[in-house]
C-alpha cells in the first residue's frame, strides 16, 4: 500500500466537482451522468455529493432539468476545500492532528519535518482551484470526449517523463494514480 495516498473518496469528489466546473453555467448535471463519466457508482457518488453540499460546494436544482451545479465559482473552490469537506483536515502524522495523541510530542525530532511537509502540502492544495485544472467542456463532456482528451494529456505527460528516463506506467496491481486498486477504495 502506498503511503500518503489521496483516498478514492477525495479523488471522486474532486473529479465530480471538476466535471461540474466544466459545465458551469451550461446546465445542471445528474448524478448518473457524472458517475458514468468519472467511473464511480452512483450510490457512492451520492454520499460524496451530500457531504459536498453540506459545505456549500455543490447545490441541487429541482425539476425536469434538475441536477447539481457548483455551489460557488470554480475559482473559489480549492482542492483543500474539497479534501476537508469529505475527509476533514489534513494531518500527515498524529502529532499534527490537533488531538495531542502522540506520546513523544515535544521530544521527537521528526515533528518539525512533518510540520513543514504538511504546511507545503496544504499550501499546494489551498492554492489550487477547480478552475486551475478544469478545461472548458464545450459540449464534448456529454459524448465522452473528455475521457479521450484526458487520455491524450496523460499520454503526453508519460511521453515527456519517459523522455527524461523515467516511466510513469503504474506497477502491476496499481491504478493510474499509483494507488493499490484493492485497498482503501471506500466504495461500498
Helices and strands as residue ranges (DSSP letters): H 8-22, H 31-38, H 42-54, E 58-61, E 67-70, G 74-76, H 79-87, G 94-96, H 111-126, H 130-133, G 141-143, H 145-163
